[in-house]
Amino acid sequence: MSRLKPPVAARPSALLRARRTEVLAPRAEEHLFRIADVLAEGRADGGTYFGSTLVTFDLGRLGVEHPAERLLATIEGSLRVRLRIARLALEDVAQRHPDAHFGTATLETRFRAEGRCLFADVEVEVPLLAPARREHG
């Protein structure tokens, strides 16, 4: 009769793994947004604003020689860049509806690269709420 091996303690897998990534330096981010072209369109329909914002970064204007694909993953993974792009899209809504109060916005952001240009496409959906009434008394 063969003997069974004794139980072995299982080692939990590592919770975090080391990963080498590139990040966008704050100064580089400032340069990117300085050259950004913003194109926005949208309309209100039934108490909700639906819009689209395109942010274009032409790396040629910065004198960057390598293709935009090299920066694409870095830009996509940057929370600061995503927040700034979201603010650009929401600023457009605020300018179009200066007297409105807004509900919670839903944003969907997609990034792509072509040649020396990076593009961020933002789809925006924002509930437009009635302005708060002032109490007299």
CORZIPE-V695849 format. One record per helix or strand of 2 or more residues. SS is the DSSP state (hx for helix, st for strand). FROM is the first residue (numbers start at 1). LEN is the number of residues. If there is no record, write none. Layout:
# CORZIPE-V695849
ss,from,len
SS,FROM,LEN
SS,FROM,LEN
This chain:
# CORZIPE-V695849
ss,from,len
hx,26,9
st,37,9
st,48,11
hx,59,4
hx,69,8
hx,79,18
st,101,2
st,106,9
st,117,13
